Amino acid sequence: MRSPILQSATKYLLPILLLFSFFLLLRGHYYPGGGFVGGLVASIAFVLHSFSNGTEATMRLLKRKPLSLIPVGLGISVMSVTLPLLFGLPPMTGLWFEQPIPVIGMIGSSLFFDLGVYLVVIGVVLTILFTISLDNNLDEKK
């Protein structure tokens, strides 16, 4: 039985937590935070939605399986690590755009690395938790 109070609270908390996770992602290459912490907060937002509305409803909300985020995130991270090689620089050298972008600030390869980590963390955490949840639902129905 699902709690109507938790369902109502989740409608407001999900976008707030996702916005906060995005803030942590953008803040991370200057201060503590970044892709890992932001990905965990985003995962918590979807887990909260899963608790209040069911795993199937959260999977429909995501529109794709969380497992598909892992190779995308790895690809973005690998690209940001190896891109400096094209300019004759060592791997993992920070590359930066010349002009800062309003609100975000300076954008460089470290932000793309954090974005890849963000997507991998969301994919891994949600894949594990949703797999456990769906397996438990199947066991309960037997």
Backbone as a chain_set.jsonl record, in Angstrom:
{"seq": "MRSPILQSATKYLLPILLLFSFFLLLRGHYYPGGGFVGGLVASIAFVLHSFSNGTEATMRLLKRKPLSLIPVGLGISVMSVTLPLLFGLPPMTGLWFEQPIPVIGMIGSSLFFDLGVYLVVIGVVLTILFTISLDNNLDEKK", "coords": {"N": [[0.848, -1.181, 0.0], [0.6, 2.142, -0.903], [1.677, 5.292, 0.324], [-0.297, 8.176, 0.358], [0.633, 10.627, 1.232], [3.423, 10.472, 0.962], [3.494, 10.162, -1.801], [2.481, 12.645, -2.648], [4.426, 14.37, -1.6], [6.634, 13.502, -3.032], [6.137, 14.403, -5.615], [6.916, 17.04, -5.49], [9.473, 16.894, -4.412], [11.059, 15.381, -6.187], [11.72, 16.993, -8.595], [13.127, 19.046, -7.253], [15.265, 17.705, -5.983], [16.55, 16.678, -8.254], [17.325, 19.047, -9.505], [19.062, 20.014, -7.544], [20.996, 17.994, -7.67], [22.025, 18.484, -10.193], [23.095, 20.996, -9.748], [25.139, 20.287, -7.944], [26.696, 18.778, -9.694], [27.573, 20.745, -11.56], [28.941, 22.459, -9.861], [31.03, 20.976, -9.019], [33.583, 20.926, -10.359], [34.894, 23.064, -9.41], [34.584, 23.234, -6.62], [34.043, 21.086, -3.691], [32.08, 18.264, -4.541], [30.522, 17.341, -7.528], [30.505, 14.886, -10.2], [30.135, 12.323, -8.995], [28.871, 12.697, -6.443], [26.68, 14.26, -7.252], [25.437, 12.418, -8.967], [24.692, 10.453, -7.115], [22.776, 11.867, -5.596], [20.836, 12.36, -7.57], [20.128, 9.717, -8.1], [19.02, 9.031, -5.634], [16.753, 10.638, -5.723], [15.234, 9.368, -7.734], [14.938, 6.86, -6.551], [13.385, 7.535, -4.338], [11.068, 8.293, -5.712], [10.448, 5.802, -6.711], [9.884, 4.391, -4.355], [7.518, 5.667, -3.581], [5.778, 5.503, -5.781], [6.137, 3.106, -7.051], [8.298, 0.758, -8.69], [7.897, 0.169, -11.385], [6.483, 2.411, -12.337], [8.436, 4.372, -12.04], [10.351, 3.436, -13.81], [8.931, 3.83, -16.187], [8.841, 6.616, -16.112], [11.54, 7.271, -16.49], [11.924, 6.378, -19.071], [13.956, 5.015, -20.429], [16.064, 2.174, -19.87], [18.021, 2.216, -16.909], [20.489, 1.015, -17.17], [21.402, 1.665, -19.676], [22.589, 4.121, -19.394], [25.151, 3.774, -18.476], [27.178, 2.959, -20.497], [27.065, 5.302, -22.05], [27.871, 7.328, -20.266], [30.454, 6.37, -19.665], [31.609, 6.616, -22.187], [31.58, 9.423, -22.578], [33.267, 10.226, -20.492], [35.698, 8.918, -21.167], [36.189, 10.147, -23.599], [36.664, 12.788, -22.74], [39.004, 12.42, -21.34], [40.831, 11.525, -23.253], [40.803, 13.42, -25.281], [42.745, 15.586, -25.08], [44.993, 14.379, -26.229], [44.749, 14.709, -28.959], [45.628, 17.258, -29.309], [48.269, 17.117, -28.811], [48.914, 16.944, -26.15], [49.373, 15.59, -22.798], [47.304, 12.809, -21.637], [44.291, 13.513, -19.82], [44.764, 16.191, -19.423], [43.613, 19.387, -18.648], [41.334, 21.008, -20.72], [40.055, 24.101, -21.762], [37.304, 26.23, -22.575], [37.48, 29.47, -24.058], [35.821, 31.664, -23.292], [33.776, 32.38, -20.467], [30.63, 30.865, -19.599], [27.476, 32.264, -18.938], [26.076, 31.858, -15.684], [26.956, 29.124, -15.496], [29.75, 29.296, -15.753], [33.246, 28.811, -16.333], [33.875, 26.405, -18.819], [35.199, 23.25, -19.19], [37.207, 20.343, -19.977], [37.107, 18.88, -17.651], [34.533, 19.199, -16.662], [33.07, 17.673, -18.481], [34.122, 15.177, -17.938], [33.162, 14.87, -15.314], [30.423, 14.861, -15.932], [30.212, 12.437, -17.311], [30.867, 10.654, -15.221], [28.718, 11.232, -13.539], [26.523, 10.231, -15.046], [27.238, 7.504, -15.169], [27.185, 6.779, -12.45], [24.458, 7.197, -11.801], [23.333, 5.306, -13.559], [24.466, 2.845, -12.633], [23.689, 2.711, -9.872], [20.843, 2.869, -10.016], [20.296, 0.686, -11.68], [21.124, -1.487, -10.096], [19.471, -1.153, -7.779], [16.853, -1.149, -8.88], [16.799, -3.659, -10.081], [16.972, -5.336, -7.846], [14.592, -4.557, -6.579], [12.614, -5.22, -8.499], [13.025, -7.986, -8.636], [12.27, -8.701, -6.021], [9.57, -8.002, -6.129], [8.641, -9.901, -7.945], [9.11, -12.219, -6.461], [7.308, -11.849, -4.348], [4.876, -12.038, -5.662], [4.711, -14.691, -6.273]], "CA": [[0.0, 0.0, 0.0], [1.425, 3.343, -1.043], [1.25, 6.423, 1.133], [-0.623, 9.371, -0.428], [1.467, 11.733, 1.702], [4.721, 10.318, 0.305], [3.296, 10.428, -3.233], [2.359, 14.097, -2.827], [5.733, 14.981, -1.323], [7.559, 13.128, -4.104], [5.881, 15.268, -6.778], [7.683, 18.272, -5.309], [10.867, 16.602, -4.08], [11.805, 14.858, -7.336], [12.401, 18.05, -9.366], [14.061, 19.793, -6.404], [16.463, 16.883, -5.819], [17.252, 16.625, -9.533], [17.962, 20.354, -9.691], [20.189, 20.061, -6.622], [22.049, 17.115, -8.182], [22.644, 19.186, -11.315], [23.917, 22.033, -9.121], [26.349, 19.631, -7.444], [27.501, 18.415, -10.852], [28.219, 21.94, -12.111], [29.796, 23.049, -8.84], [32.071, 20.021, -8.659], [34.94, 21.103, -10.843], [35.49, 24.184, -8.667], [34.481, 22.979, -5.18], [33.613, 19.694, -3.449], [30.847, 17.884, -5.234], [30.9, 16.778, -8.817], [29.698, 13.854, -10.824], [29.778, 11.206, -8.115], [27.884, 13.137, -5.45], [25.481, 14.644, -7.991], [24.789, 11.19, -9.417], [24.039, 9.813, -5.964], [21.573, 12.635, -5.251], [19.845, 12.073, -8.612], [19.66, 8.351, -7.864], [18.138, 9.077, -4.464], [15.481, 11.218, -6.168], [14.467, 8.334, -8.434], [14.591, 5.819, -5.579], [12.247, 8.077, -3.595], [9.916, 8.153, -6.605], [10.149, 4.369, -6.769], [9.229, 4.023, -3.094], [6.169, 6.216, -3.469], [4.924, 5.193, -6.928], [6.435, 1.783, -7.586], [9.443, 0.703, -9.591], [7.434, 0.199, -12.776], [6.161, 3.808, -12.663], [9.702, 5.1, -12.171], [10.957, 2.999, -15.076], [8.216, 4.544, -17.252], [9.263, 8.009, -16.039], [12.888, 7.364, -17.057], [11.763, 6.067, -20.5], [15.01, 4.088, -20.844], [16.627, 1.419, -18.75], [19.189, 2.903, -16.348], [21.698, 0.344, -17.638], [21.87, 2.319, -20.902], [23.366, 5.316, -19.044], [26.532, 3.417, -18.138], [28.122, 3.14, -21.612], [27.076, 6.709, -22.479], [28.722, 8.033, -19.318], [31.843, 5.943, -19.87], [32.077, 7.206, -23.438], [31.847, 10.849, -22.36], [34.467, 10.344, -19.646], [36.876, 8.512, -21.942], [36.434, 11.203, -24.586], [37.273, 13.954, -22.086], [40.36, 12.055, -20.917], [41.715, 11.321, -24.4], [40.766, 14.564, -26.191], [44.014, 16.333, -25.121], [45.973, 13.7, -27.089], [44.627, 15.286, -30.303], [46.35, 18.532, -29.306], [49.658, 16.857, -28.447], [49.055, 17.082, -24.699], [49.181, 14.327, -22.084], [45.915, 12.507, -21.274], [43.71, 14.144, -18.626], [45.093, 17.61, -19.331], [42.396, 20.186, -18.724], [41.112, 21.906, -21.854], [39.028, 25.048, -21.346], [36.822, 27.21, -23.536], [38.04, 30.799, -23.772], [34.839, 32.56, -22.66], [32.865, 31.73, -19.514], [29.211, 30.836, -19.941], [26.72, 32.796, -17.801], [25.544, 30.957, -14.656], [27.786, 27.934, -15.362], [31.143, 29.687, -15.58], [34.188, 28.247, -17.299], [33.599, 25.009, -19.176], [36.392, 22.545, -19.628], [37.093, 18.89, -20.088], [36.776, 18.297, -16.342], [33.07, 19.159, -16.543], [32.597, 16.532, -19.253], [34.489, 13.991, -17.173], [32.17, 14.786, -14.238], [29.137, 14.474, -16.522], [30.284, 10.997, -17.542], [30.782, 9.989, -13.917], [27.33, 11.456, -13.114], [25.658, 9.277, -15.747], [27.605, 6.147, -14.762], [26.7, 6.552, -11.085], [23.003, 7.028, -11.876], [23.06, 4.031, -14.207], [24.839, 1.715, -11.774], [22.862, 2.677, -8.659], [19.453, 2.542, -10.348], [20.236, -0.683, -12.196], [21.2, -2.402, -8.953], [18.296, -1.049, -6.908], [15.646, -1.567, -9.589], [16.87, -5.108, -10.253], [16.595, -5.921, -6.55], [13.182, -4.261, -6.343], [11.783, -6.012, -9.411], [13.13, -9.383, -8.216], [11.454, -8.848, -4.831], [8.172, -7.966, -6.54], [8.329, -11.199, -8.54], [9.052, -13.2, -5.372], [6.077, -11.611, -3.58], [3.723, -12.448, -6.457], [4.691, -16.158, -6.37]], "C": [[0.896, 1.249, 0.0], [0.811, 4.501, -0.258], [0.916, 7.625, 0.246], [0.21, 10.587, -0.011], [2.834, 11.676, 1.016], [4.597, 10.589, -1.194], [3.197, 11.922, -3.504], [3.696, 14.788, -2.62], [6.714, 14.698, -2.457], [7.366, 13.984, -5.349], [6.706, 16.544, -6.701], [9.169, 17.996, -5.087], [11.672, 16.118, -5.278], [12.46, 15.972, -8.153], [13.407, 18.847, -8.542], [15.367, 19.012, -6.237], [17.25, 16.782, -7.123], [17.965, 17.941, -9.834], [19.185, 20.484, -8.786], [21.329, 19.164, -7.107], [22.768, 17.762, -9.359], [23.539, 20.32, -10.809], [25.225, 21.437, -8.609], [27.278, 19.226, -8.581], [28.267, 19.626, -11.382], [29.209, 22.565, -11.14], [31.065, 22.228, -8.64], [33.449, 20.288, -9.195], [35.588, 22.362, -10.278], [35.593, 23.886, -7.172], [34.111, 21.515, -4.962], [32.235, 19.442, -4.048], [31.265, 17.176, -6.498], [29.996, 15.662, -9.243], [29.261, 12.757, -9.882], [28.678, 11.606, -7.144], [26.578, 13.542, -6.135], [24.714, 13.431, -8.497], [24.092, 10.452, -8.292], [22.758, 10.544, -5.578], [20.478, 12.398, -6.289], [19.277, 10.665, -8.44], [18.696, 8.295, -6.69], [16.775, 9.638, -4.848], [14.628, 10.156, -6.857], [14.094, 7.172, -7.524], [13.411, 6.275, -4.728], [10.971, 7.968, -4.429], [9.482, 6.691, -6.692], [9.442, 3.895, -5.5], [7.779, 4.47, -3.064], [5.241, 5.762, -4.589], [5.147, 3.811, -7.519], [7.556, 1.842, -8.608], [9.015, 0.797, -11.05], [7.117, 1.632, -13.212], [7.43, 4.632, -12.851], [10.42, 4.704, -13.458], [10.267, 3.676, -16.262], [8.613, 6.015, -17.285], [10.63, 8.211, -16.7], [12.894, 7.116, -18.566], [12.83, 5.131, -21.06], [15.488, 3.329, -19.615], [17.851, 2.157, -18.229], [20.51, 2.287, -16.807], [22.265, 1.024, -18.884], [22.68, 3.589, -20.622], [24.846, 5.009, -18.83], [27.47, 3.567, -19.341], [28.174, 4.575, -22.136], [28.009, 7.516, -21.571], [30.189, 7.66, -19.467], [32.423, 6.549, -21.141], [32.431, 8.674, -23.288], [33.116, 11.038, -21.529], [35.729, 9.994, -20.411], [37.221, 9.577, -22.976], [37.124, 12.408, -23.94], [38.697, 13.678, -21.626], [41.305, 12.004, -22.111], [41.74, 12.494, -25.377], [42.068, 15.366, -26.212], [45.086, 15.684, -26.006], [45.931, 14.26, -28.515], [45.377, 16.607, -30.435], [47.813, 18.361, -28.89], [49.931, 17.012, -26.964], [48.894, 15.721, -24.027], [47.698, 14.075, -21.786], [45.539, 13.189, -19.961], [44.168, 15.582, -18.423], [43.807, 18.406, -19.494], [42.381, 21.098, -19.935], [39.935, 22.802, -21.499], [38.597, 25.92, -22.516], [37.302, 28.59, -23.111], [37.097, 31.69, -22.973], [33.977, 31.795, -21.653], [31.416, 31.825, -19.995], [28.442, 31.36, -18.727], [26.104, 31.675, -16.967], [26.467, 29.762, -14.429], [29.234, 28.291, -15.069], [32.006, 29.096, -16.671], [33.846, 26.779, -17.555], [34.877, 24.403, -19.717], [36.162, 21.056, -19.664], [36.768, 18.233, -18.748], [35.271, 18.232, -16.119], [32.507, 17.972, -17.315], [32.966, 15.215, -18.578], [33.489, 13.787, -16.037], [30.802, 14.375, -14.761], [29.112, 12.979, -16.807], [30.168, 10.205, -16.256], [29.346, 10.073, -13.38], [26.404, 10.407, -13.747], [25.961, 7.832, -15.356], [27.055, 5.84, -13.373], [25.188, 6.355, -11.083], [22.667, 5.664, -12.472], [23.336, 2.838, -13.309], [23.896, 1.604, -10.573], [21.428, 2.266, -8.988], [19.318, 1.139, -10.919], [20.244, -1.686, -11.047], [19.907, -2.354, -8.138], [17.019, -1.495, -7.602], [15.64, -3.068, -9.833], [16.468, -5.813, -8.965], [15.104, -5.738, -6.306], [12.279, -5.108, -7.227], [11.849, -7.493, -9.07], [12.281, -9.645, -6.978], [9.968, -8.833, -5.169], [7.756, -9.282, -7.164], [8.219, -12.279, -7.463], [7.772, -13.059, -4.572], [4.848, -12.096, -4.336], [3.608, -13.97, -6.548], [3.934, -16.78, -5.238]], "O": [[1.82, 1.373, 0.804], [-0.408, 4.657, -0.192], [1.76, 8.054, -0.541], [0.459, 11.476, -0.825], [3.345, 12.693, 0.547], [5.496, 11.181, -1.792], [3.763, 12.416, -4.479], [4.059, 15.688, -3.378], [7.531, 15.551, -2.804], [8.329, 14.262, -6.064], [7.145, 17.07, -7.724], [10.021, 18.77, -5.522], [12.861, 16.42, -5.374], [13.666, 15.904, -8.39], [14.432, 19.28, -9.07], [16.451, 19.586, -6.339], [18.481, 16.798, -7.105], [19.079, 17.944, -10.356], [20.221, 21.001, -9.205], [22.498, 19.526, -6.975], [23.98, 17.61, -9.509], [24.606, 20.574, -11.368], [26.294, 22.012, -8.813], [28.499, 19.317, -8.454], [29.471, 19.543, -11.626], [30.212, 23.141, -11.562], [32.066, 22.744, -8.141], [34.426, 19.912, -8.549], [36.719, 22.687, -10.637], [36.581, 24.248, -6.533], [33.89, 20.78, -5.924], [31.361, 20.308, -4.047], [32.278, 16.477, -6.514], [28.885, 15.497, -8.74], [28.12, 12.299, -9.96], [27.661, 10.92, -7.039], [25.494, 13.207, -5.657], [23.484, 13.412, -8.463], [23.018, 9.885, -8.491], [21.756, 9.902, -5.264], [19.31, 12.251, -5.928], [18.078, 10.452, -8.617], [17.681, 7.6, -6.74], [15.75, 9.167, -4.355], [13.43, 10.055, -6.593], [13.041, 6.561, -7.706], [12.525, 5.475, -4.428], [9.918, 7.594, -3.913], [8.29, 6.389, -6.741], [8.511, 3.092, -5.565], [6.91, 3.744, -2.582], [4.035, 5.645, -4.374], [4.403, 3.395, -8.408], [7.738, 2.844, -9.3], [9.691, 1.432, -11.859], [7.446, 2.024, -14.332], [7.488, 5.495, -13.727], [11.027, 5.547, -14.118], [10.926, 4.054, -17.23], [8.712, 6.604, -18.361], [10.848, 9.208, -17.389], [13.785, 7.6, -19.264], [12.6, 4.507, -22.097], [15.335, 3.781, -18.48], [18.642, 2.672, -19.019], [21.536, 2.967, -16.829], [23.471, 0.969, -19.125], [23.38, 4.082, -21.506], [25.694, 5.888, -18.986], [28.485, 4.252, -19.218], [29.217, 5.017, -22.616], [28.836, 8.29, -22.053], [31.065, 8.523, -19.403], [33.587, 6.949, -21.171], [33.453, 9.128, -23.803], [33.937, 11.905, -21.826], [36.73, 10.705, -20.312], [38.393, 9.875, -23.205], [38.051, 12.981, -24.514], [39.51, 14.598, -21.533], [42.464, 12.4, -21.994], [42.626, 12.553, -26.229], [42.475, 15.8, -27.29], [45.99, 16.371, -26.481], [46.951, 14.285, -29.203], [45.721, 17.025, -31.541], [48.512, 19.344, -28.646], [51.081, 17.195, -26.566], [48.339, 14.799, -24.624], [46.919, 15.023, -21.694], [46.391, 13.409, -19.101], [43.972, 16.137, -17.342], [43.005, 18.123, -20.384], [43.314, 21.872, -20.149], [38.923, 22.32, -20.989], [39.418, 26.306, -23.348], [37.505, 28.84, -21.922], [37.537, 32.399, -22.069], [33.502, 30.697, -21.944], [31.043, 32.757, -20.707], [28.721, 30.949, -17.601], [25.664, 30.661, -17.508], [26.739, 29.415, -13.279], [29.875, 27.658, -14.23], [31.553, 28.902, -17.799], [33.568, 26.019, -16.628], [35.542, 24.971, -20.584], [35.058, 20.572, -19.412], [36.209, 17.137, -18.72], [34.781, 17.314, -15.461], [31.565, 17.328, -16.853], [32.207, 14.248, -18.64], [33.018, 12.672, -15.815], [30.093, 13.617, -14.1], [28.099, 12.321, -16.571], [29.457, 9.201, -16.2], [28.824, 9.1, -12.835], [25.603, 9.778, -13.056], [25.043, 7.022, -15.224], [26.518, 4.757, -13.145], [24.687, 5.44, -10.43], [21.814, 4.948, -11.947], [22.523, 1.917, -13.233], [23.368, 0.528, -10.292], [20.859, 1.407, -8.313], [18.319, 0.467, -10.664], [19.451, -2.627, -11.036], [19.318, -3.394, -7.842], [16.181, -2.152, -6.984], [14.579, -3.691, -9.796], [15.707, -6.78, -8.995], [14.427, -6.671, -5.873], [11.284, -5.656, -6.752], [10.847, -8.196, -9.195], [11.638, -10.691, -6.882], [9.188, -9.569, -4.564], [6.636, -9.743, -6.942], [7.349, -13.147, -7.534], [7.201, -14.066, -4.154], [3.874, -12.522, -3.716], [2.538, -14.491, -6.863], [3.821, -18.004, -5.168]]}, "num_chains": 1, "name": "protein.A"}
